[in-house]
């Protein structure tokens, strides 16, 4: 805000709603002072619709200026019958055009919004990460799950091969290391046309965390080999991959901590081809117990990153950093609720072509 006659700290900001039943005027709140002010709009719980929010700034002479924006509010309804889980991810394993669910030790088939159990294998383990991928290049997605075993002390990695009819069989010789308290990311890191796997997490017992970060190349048939590429081992971790610098190969972001008592870290690695990943400077904060998600939120043709987590001092955080185009990032200034032990994801929830 700025005014030629009135000091900025004396300007008065107020907001109004075109639909007080959806957003009451009292639910439009300003915070901060001077030119650094924030606006929080809180819709009524359980209501949905579109509302126009008008912001008016008044100076000491009583003159004012206004701007307005439309806010789309949507509600979500919980699907009945699904048990609580520690992690979940979407994937169309039966190729019927709707998204099925892999959760902690469980796989559900989606039949038009009705979910039925197709696999259950001890849904109460912790330290879970999940991913879908076509590990054997047969045209349907298989499932990877990492977690503590039923004792809570041994790390496990399950690769479950989909036979095409929705029947999943565990692959005992996948070559993937057992980890827990970690994260999985899948992509073609060597550009050979099949999907590889990044495993980041703890291969040791629950009380002796010693993080690893390894890339496994797909050797075909659901078998993987350790690439030998050196990345910083972390636990309490998140990992994502995407073409951050638009050069045609997948780069990597890893956040977490080096061991049970290590400091939080976030590192960005540029894929230079030939199995070489080079760390590049990054403005993304260091955090652990975290989540990362990539998406082009500003529609400029490159991937931005949203994150949640907790820093080394114990402060919870969440935010968005915008890609400058070469894989480096700047703070996007998004005001997101800070959480820990949670997850974040991009999606076009209101079908307006924008990621939120």
C-alpha positions in Angstrom: 0.0 0.0 0.0 1.1 3.6 -0.7 -0.4 7.1 -0.3 1.3 10.4 -1.1 -0.4 12.4 1.8 -0.8 9.7 4.5 1.9 7.7 6.1 1.5 4.1 5.2 1.1 3.0 8.8 -1.9 5.3 9.1 -3.8 3.8 6.2 -6.9 1.8 7.1 -7.6 -1.4 5.4 -11.1 -3.1 5.4 -12.7 -5.9 3.6 -16.2 -6.9 2.6 -17.9 -9.9 1.1 -20.5 -10.2 -1.6 -22.0 -13.3 0.1 -21.9 -13.0 4.0 -23.5 -16.4 4.3 -20.4 -17.9 2.7 -17.8 -15.5 4.0 -19.1 -13.1 6.8 -17.6 -9.7 6.8 -16.1 -10.4 10.2 -14.2 -13.4 8.7 -12.1 -11.0 6.6 -9.1 -10.1 8.8 -6.0 -8.0 8.2 -2.7 -8.5 10.1 0.7 -6.8 10.1 1.4 -3.1 9.8 2.6 -0.4 7.4 3.2 -1.7 3.9 3.6 -5.3 5.1 0.0 -6.5 5.7 -1.6 -9.9 5.2 -5.2 -10.7 4.5 -6.9 -13.9 5.8 -10.4 -14.9 4.5 -12.2 -17.7 6.4 -15.3 -19.2 4.7 -18.1 -20.7 6.8 -17.4 -24.4 7.5 -19.4 -26.8 5.2 -20.4 -24.1 2.6 -19.3 -23.8 -0.9 -19.6 -21.3 -3.8 -18.0 -18.2 -5.3 -17.7 -15.0 -3.4 -16.3 -11.6 -4.4 -14.0 -10.1 -1.7 -13.6 -6.3 -1.9 -10.6 -4.7 -0.2 -10.8 -0.9 0.6 -7.9 1.2 1.8 -8.8 4.7 3.3 -6.3 7.5 3.9 -6.4 10.3 6.6 -8.5 12.5 4.3 -11.2 9.9 4.0 -10.3 9.1 0.4 -10.2 5.5 -0.6 -9.2 3.0 -3.2 -10.7 -0.4 -3.8 -9.7 -3.7 -5.4 -11.6 -7.0 -5.5 -11.0 -10.7 -6.3 -13.2 -13.8 -6.6 -12.7 -16.6 -4.1 -14.0 -20.1 -5.0 -14.8 -22.2 -1.9 -15.2 -26.0 -2.3 -16.1 -28.7 0.3 -15.0 -32.3 0.3 -16.9 -35.3 1.5 -15.1 -38.2 3.2 -15.5 -41.6 1.4 -17.2 -44.0 3.8 -15.6 -47.3 4.7 -12.0 -46.4 4.3 -9.9 -47.1 7.5 -7.4 -44.4 8.8 -3.9 -44.9 7.4 -0.4 -43.5 7.8 0.0 -42.8 4.1 -1.9 -43.1 0.8 -1.4 -42.5 -2.9 -3.6 -42.6 -6.0 -3.2 -44.7 -9.1 -5.3 -46.5 -11.7 -4.1 -50.0 -11.2 -7.0 -51.7 -13.1 -6.9 -49.2 -16.0 -10.6 -48.5 -15.9 -10.2 -44.7 -15.9 -10.7 -43.9 -12.2 -8.1 -43.6 -9.5 -7.6 -46.4 -7.0 -5.8 -46.1 -3.6 -2.7 -47.7 -2.2 -2.6 -47.0 1.6 -0.5 -48.4 4.5 -0.5 -52.1 3.7 -3.8 -51.8 1.8 -4.9 -51.5 -1.8 -8.5 -50.4 -2.7 -10.2 -50.6 -6.1 -12.3 -47.6 -7.1 -15.5 -48.5 -8.9 -17.2 -45.2 -9.6 -16.6 -43.8 -6.1 -17.2 -47.1 -4.3 -14.0 -48.7 -2.9 -13.4 -52.4 -2.3 -10.4 -54.0 -0.7 -8.1 -56.0 -3.0 -5.1 -56.4 -0.7 -4.5 -56.2 3.0 -1.1 -56.8 4.7 -0.9 -55.3 8.3 -2.1 -51.7 8.0 -0.6 -50.6 11.2 3.1 -50.2 10.4 4.8 -46.8 10.7 7.4 -44.9 8.8 5.5 -45.5 5.6 6.1 -44.2 2.1 4.2 -45.3 -1.1 4.4 -45.0 -4.8 2.9 -46.4 -8.0 5.1 -47.3 -11.0 5.1 -49.7 -13.9 8.1 -51.6 -12.6 8.0 -54.3 -15.2 6.9 -52.2 -18.2 3.9 -54.3 -18.9 1.4 -51.4 -19.2 -0.1 -51.5 -15.7 1.1 -49.9 -12.4 2.7 -51.8 -9.7 3.1 -50.6 -6.1 6.1 -49.9 -3.8 5.7 -49.5 0.0 8.5 -48.9 2.5 7.8 -49.1 6.3 8.8 -50.7 9.6 7.8 -54.3 9.8 5.2 -55.6 12.3 7.7 -55.5 15.1 8.3 -51.8 14.5 12.1 -52.2 14.4 13.0 -53.7 11.1 12.9 -51.8 7.8 11.1 -53.3 4.8 10.6 -52.5 1.2 7.8 -54.2 -0.7 7.5 -54.3 -4.5 4.0 -55.7 -5.4 3.7 -56.6 -9.1 0.2 -56.1 -10.7 -0.7 -59.0 -12.9 -3.1 -56.8 -14.9 -6.3 -58.1 -13.3 -5.7 -56.3 -10.0 -4.0 -59.2 -8.3 -0.7 -58.2 -6.6 2.2 -60.5 -5.8 5.2 -59.5 -3.7 8.5 -59.5 -5.7 11.1 -61.1 -3.4 14.2 -60.4 -5.6 13.6 -56.8 -6.7 17.1 -55.7 -5.6 15.6 -52.7 -3.6 17.1 -52.0 -0.2 14.8 -52.3 2.9 14.1 -48.8 4.4 11.6 -47.1 6.6 11.0 -43.6 7.9 11.8 -42.4 4.4 10.4 -41.6 1.0 10.2 -43.0 -2.5 10.3 -41.2 -5.9 10.0 -42.9 -9.3 11.1 -41.6 -12.7 13.4 -42.3 -15.6 16.6 -41.0 -14.2 18.9 -42.5 -16.8 16.6 -41.7 -19.8 16.5 -45.3 -21.0 12.7 -45.5 -21.3 11.8 -47.3 -18.1 11.0 -46.2 -14.5 13.8 -46.1 -11.9 13.4 -45.7 -8.1 14.9 -43.4 -5.5 14.9 -44.8 -2.0 15.7 -42.4 0.9 15.4 -43.3 4.5 16.6 -45.5 7.4 17.8 -49.1 6.6 18.7 -49.8 10.3 16.6 -50.3 13.4 14.2 -47.8 14.8 16.7 -46.6 17.5 19.8 -46.4 15.3 18.7 -44.2 12.4 21.4 -43.9 9.8 20.0 -42.4 6.6 20.7 -43.5 3.0 19.7 -42.1 -0.4 20.1 -44.4 -3.4 19.0 -44.5 -7.0 18.1 -47.9 -8.4 18.0 -48.3 -12.2 15.4 -50.6 -13.7 17.0 -53.7 -15.2 13.7 -55.0 -16.5 11.2 -57.5 -15.3 10.7 -55.7 -11.9 14.4 -56.1 -11.0 16.5 -53.0 -10.0 20.2 -52.4 -9.5 21.9 -49.8 -7.3 23.3 -47.1 -9.6 26.1 -46.2 -7.1 25.1 -42.5 -7.4 26.0 -40.7 -4.2 23.3 -38.6 -2.6 23.1 -37.4 1.0 21.5 -40.0 3.3 18.6 -38.7 5.3 15.7 -39.8 7.5 12.4 -38.1 8.4 12.6 -37.2 4.7 10.8 -36.2 1.5 12.1 -36.6 -2.0 10.6 -35.4 -5.3 11.9 -35.4 -8.9 11.1 -33.3 -11.9 12.7 -31.5 -14.8 13.5 -28.3 -12.8 15.7 -26.7 -15.4 13.7 -27.8 -18.5 16.7 -29.6 -20.1 14.8 -32.9 -20.6 16.0 -35.0 -17.6 14.8 -35.4 -14.0 16.4 -33.4 -11.2 16.0 -34.2 -7.5 15.0 -32.3 -4.3 15.7 -34.0 -0.9 14.7 -32.7 2.5 15.2 -34.4 5.9 17.9 -34.9 8.5 21.1 -37.0 8.3 20.3 -39.2 11.4 18.2 -39.3 14.5 19.8 -36.2 15.9 21.1 -34.5 12.8 20.2 -31.0 11.6 17.5 -30.4 9.0 18.6 -30.0 5.4 17.2 -29.4 1.9 19.3 -30.0 -1.2 18.6 -29.6 -4.9 20.5 -31.8 -7.4 20.7 -31.1 -11.1 20.8 -34.1 -13.4 23.8 -33.5 -15.8 23.3 -36.8 -17.6 25.5 -39.9 -17.5 24.6 -40.6 -13.8 26.0 -37.3 -12.6 23.9 -35.2 -10.2 25.3 -31.8 -9.1 24.1 -30.0 -6.0 23.0 -26.4 -6.9 22.3 -23.5 -4.5 18.7 -23.3 -3.2 16.5 -20.9 -1.3 14.2 -23.7 -0.1 14.4 -23.9 3.7 16.0 -26.8 5.5 13.4 -29.0 7.2 12.5 -32.6 8.4 9.3 -34.5 9.0 8.4 -33.0 5.8 6.5 -33.1 2.5 7.4 -31.8 -1.0 5.3 -31.4 -4.1 6.1 -30.0 -7.6 3.7 -28.1 -9.9 3.7 -25.1 -12.2 1.6 -22.8 -9.9 2.4 -19.6 -11.7 2.0 -21.1 -15.2 5.3 -19.9 -16.5 6.4 -23.3 -17.9 8.6 -24.5 -15.0 8.1 -26.5 -11.8 7.6 -24.7 -8.5 7.8 -26.4 -5.2 5.4 -26.5 -2.2 6.6 -27.8 1.1 5.7 -28.5 4.8 7.9 -29.6 7.6 9.8 -28.6 10.8 13.1 -26.9 11.0 16.1 -27.7 13.3 14.8 -25.4 16.0 11.4 -27.1 16.0 9.5 -24.4 14.1 6.7 -25.7 11.8 6.7 -24.2 8.3 4.9 -24.4 5.0 5.3 -22.4 1.8 5.8 -22.2 -1.9 9.0 -21.3 -3.7 8.9 -20.3 -7.4 11.3 -21.7 -10.0 13.3 -19.0 -11.7 13.7 -21.2 -14.8 17.1 -22.8 -14.2 16.2 -25.0 -11.1 16.9 -22.3 -8.6 14.0 -20.9 -6.5 12.7 -17.7 -4.9 10.2 -17.4 -2.1 6.7 -17.1 -3.6 5.3 -15.5 -0.4 2.3 -18.0 -0.1 0.7 -18.0 3.3 0.0 -21.7 4.1 -0.8 -23.2 7.4 2.3 -24.7 9.0 2.1 -28.4 9.7 4.4 -31.3 10.6 3.9 -35.1 10.1 1.6 -34.2 7.2 1.6 -34.0 3.4 1.1 -31.4 0.7 0.0 -31.8 -2.9 -1.0 -29.6 -5.9 -4.3 -29.9 -7.6 -6.8 -28.0 -9.7 -9.6 -28.4 -7.1 -12.0 -25.8 -8.7 -11.3 -26.7 -12.3 -10.1 -23.2 -13.2 -6.8 -24.2 -14.8 -4.8 -23.1 -11.8 -2.9 -25.3 -9.3 -3.6 -24.8 -5.7 
